[in-house]
């Protein structure tokens, strides 16, 4: 079956040039990833700052072009799409950005944000039909139209503004939503509401969600699958239940160990070995994580690890698993086999 959206051996390099030897940054390094059309799911791309998460989102959206490799939508290379195909791609793959404050023009009411995508992608639409579509989308994300429409952005809370952006994406009936840190700028009390809205979109409307975050706690709560990134490469990927509960890659283990645990008998700063791993240095030929890895071996310094099929629906890029089969490109889709139940056509999101 042709994947709905696919990264195929994609690399993105920033910097460099012909006239001067400028330093280069490999933001994404030979990454493959698929979203299947018959299995709507929530896939998290996680990792610390600088791991390549946002660059992956920009590649999936088609706003950044890969240095090498290809991005496909419904089997067609995004870079070679015609105008009509590009329009369909833009409508069906919708972003939700991190900052709910900078996504609005303060001089326009909320109505303008919601009317614009209808006019841009659906052509002339009667005002009554627009109003009905907007009210339905707002109700899907738990907002009351009578308390939202007609207001300026500053008259809504951060959580309300972010949910309006979710409603804006829903207006176009997308197949995929790319949410880049959608709750990092809102209060903790509102995060659960926004994340629940995203989760219900997958469960009840069949919209696949790619959730970009550094927060493994929220990733575990709402995701089906997870990709752990480190310096542009996939460290570990697979079912979120397996990856979080039984991490295989040393980097994933350190990330999980760094999550604060409520333990009254533990003093602040005690047993923080995960945070004291040595300073990062450039690794030209070996494993990118070798300089921080507590389980580093001699061959890690000169042998870059491939992705190994550690177990069913799980892969890890670590030489600790060199006795297991290497994951082939054609097997990437099998890593993301866990998904939400397929919705029924009549399903609606309760308000």
Secondary structure as GFF3:
##gff-version 3
##sequence-region A 1 351
A	DSSP	beta_strand	5	15	.	.	.	ID=ss1
A	DSSP	beta_strand	24	35	.	.	.	ID=ss2
A	DSSP	beta_strand	42	46	.	.	.	ID=ss3
A	DSSP	alpha_helix	53	61	.	.	.	ID=ss4
A	DSSP	beta_strand	68	73	.	.	.	ID=ss5
A	DSSP	beta_strand	76	77	.	.	.	ID=ss6
A	DSSP	three_ten_helix	78	80	.	.	.	ID=ss7
A	DSSP	alpha_helix	83	92	.	.	.	ID=ss8
A	DSSP	beta_strand	93	96	.	.	.	ID=ss9
A	DSSP	alpha_helix	110	122	.	.	.	ID=ss10
A	DSSP	alpha_helix	127	140	.	.	.	ID=ss11
A	DSSP	alpha_helix	145	148	.	.	.	ID=ss12
A	DSSP	three_ten_helix	153	155	.	.	.	ID=ss13
A	DSSP	alpha_helix	158	171	.	.	.	ID=ss14
A	DSSP	beta_strand	176	180	.	.	.	ID=ss15
A	DSSP	alpha_helix	188	205	.	.	.	ID=ss16
A	DSSP	beta_strand	208	213	.	.	.	ID=ss17
A	DSSP	alpha_helix	216	222	.	.	.	ID=ss18
A	DSSP	beta_strand	225	230	.	.	.	ID=ss19
A	DSSP	beta_strand	233	239	.	.	.	ID=ss20
A	DSSP	alpha_helix	240	245	.	.	.	ID=ss21
A	DSSP	alpha_helix	250	257	.	.	.	ID=ss22
A	DSSP	three_ten_helix	273	275	.	.	.	ID=ss23
A	DSSP	three_ten_helix	298	301	.	.	.	ID=ss24
A	DSSP	beta_strand	308	311	.	.	.	ID=ss25
A	DSSP	beta_strand	314	316	.	.	.	ID=ss26
A	DSSP	three_ten_helix	319	321	.	.	.	ID=ss27
A	DSSP	three_ten_helix	329	331	.	.	.	ID=ss28
A	DSSP	alpha_helix	332	335	.	.	.	ID=ss29
###
